[in-house]
Amino acid sequence: MRLNFSILLFFILTLSYSQVNKKPNILLLYMDDLRPELNSYGSKHIYSPNIDRLAEKGVQFNEAYANVAVCGASRASMLTGIYPGKDYFIDYKTRVDIEKNDIVTIPKLLKNNGYTTISNGKIYHFLDDKWDDWDEVWRPYAFDNPEGIEPIDWWQSLWKDYQTIENKKLEKITGKGPAFEIANVKDSVLIDGLLTNKVIRDIKRLKNESSPFFLTAGFISNHLPFIAPKRFWDIYDYDSIKLPLNDSPPANAPNISISYNAELIYGYLGIPKKGDLPDGLSKKLTHGYYATVSYVDHLIGKIINTLDEEGMANNTIIVLVSDHGFNLKEHSQWGKYTSHRTSGKVPLIIYDPRNPSKINSNSLVELVDIYPTLLELLGLDKPKHKLDGKSLVNILRNPYHKNKSHVFMKNSEGYTIKTANYSYTEYLNLKDNCQFIDNMLFDHNNDINETVNISNEIKYKFIVDSLSNLLHNSYQFNIHGL
């Protein structure tokens, strides 16, 4: 009896020791098209209580920017830790396994260091990109594909998650559907609800594993079409929704800076092909976007609550981030892939249970910083390739710390330097040896909504020249490939 008790005690102590001393788990909450219009970011009209609570526990970055404002390229840049270049990480069709297959990505490095890596939902744009980075890849419906249809093709045909018979028929016949839908369904029926239930099952399954995990939840909301259960639409009063005041292109804006809403116009029914959208339609789209924000917030709460219930919160680092921002009629534009602040600015919250700091940071940061941050938090060696980002650990410990003077962004032919005070973009002809086309400068101290391009004003010539020199001297490789 004493022998059995000794064996049991030894087993309990060994298990406890391994749980306490294994490296922290990582939960990546990866948003699609989520701009930082959240309650915790000062937007009190948005209902986001679960993200707010995460922000209160961790460090919220108020000045975080995507390095390219389109999903495939942004995700590739963040997961490899390198800036977009002249010939790679260009648009949504980006594939890391074709453009930078030799690079060790975040999940691959973690897998090489004993982590169980699970890709749930939309992480890379393509389900089968860098397949070997993961121990498991999963998306709702993708692996229930009919014979003869590849999982990626099947999922791509289903991700527009319409619930009404009418909208499903429209999408099947025309290849398009409406840009929004009020879904009269339970939370768990939509793709992100199915994703959430899978992540919850994974947490419970991984609880007793000896190895740490890198677990992802790649939500498709808040991407068009804006679909959410009705009760999340009901949170917002349509008549109270306000459209942006900066709803026209900036004064003196170059034509090349205007995107003309291609994603919305060509992807969805009921959208005017020319001219501004009517205010009623604009408010309905904004209403739908807000509904998806609150829906995803609810799902995030379920995932974080599961971590708490399973006793794993004290050993799990949580990173909440979006691949880029989104324009909701700002500058007359809908969608992303512009050089404006609304396209590039993202929510970023990092919660490390070992870190006592819980103060928001106004330091400029960018998505390529996430890779070196995780390495330092976990005490892992850097990969062989050069990481373009800088670890945010100093900021996590002291949110008043300033890590860098500027961030770098590339969108199509626009190259942007964002400093604390200014945003400068230069448009270059990529087909003609990167010859200068035009530029934009915004003074964020006096014009945070970017309503007037001041790049040609004499008093700002020194600023334009300085930022242009910085762009071409520091990012020559990303511009010219040299």
Secondary structure, 3 states (H helix, E strand, C coil): CHHHHHHHHHHHHHHHHHHHHCCCEEEEEEECCCCCCCHHHCCCCCCCHHHHHHHHHCEEEEEEECCCCCHHHHHHHHHHCCCCCCCCCCCCCCCHHHHCCCCCCHHHHHHHCCCEEEEEECCCCCCCCCHHHCCEEECCCHHHCCCCCCHHHHHHCCCCCCCCHHHHHHHHHHCCEECEEEECCCCCCCHHHHHHHHHHHHHHHHCCCCCCEEEEEECCCCCCCEEEEHHHHCCCCHHHCCCCCCCCCCECCCHHHCCCCHHHHHHEECCCCCCCCCHHHHHHHHHHHHHHHHHHHHHHHHHHHHHHHCCCHHHEEEEEEECCCCEECHHHCEECCCCCHHHHEEEEEEECCCCCCCCCEEEEEEHHHHHHHHHHHHCCCCCCCCCCCCCCHHHHHCCCCCCCCEEEEEECCEEEEEECCEEEEEEEECCCCCEEEEEEEEECCCCCCCCECCCCCHHHHHHHHHHHHHHHHHCHHHHHCC
